[in-house]
Amino acid sequence: MAWIKSIARADAKGKLQPTEVVAVVKVFDTANATSIVQIDTHGSDDRENPGKQSQTIQFGEEAAKQLFEIFRETYGFK
């Protein structure tokens, strides 16, 4: 599990990962009323335990803004 504190765009080449998984998004507030968006990925059909939660990342507001800006620039979101 990881709580993402900041996101920066890297000018580097990448490649599409061959494994497809399902993700579930949870939204909750911490004890001090900070809103958190959590994305859990679940194992692919080829894994020993298909569908089992495998990775979790959490975003606070600042990291979410940074990621949204990247999505906006890439996909034209408004």
Buried (B, 14 or more C-beta within 10 A) or exposed (E): EEEBEEBEEEEEEEEEEEEEBEEEEEEEEEEEEEEBBBBBBBBBEEEEEEEEEEEBBBBBEEBBEBBEEEEEEEEEEE
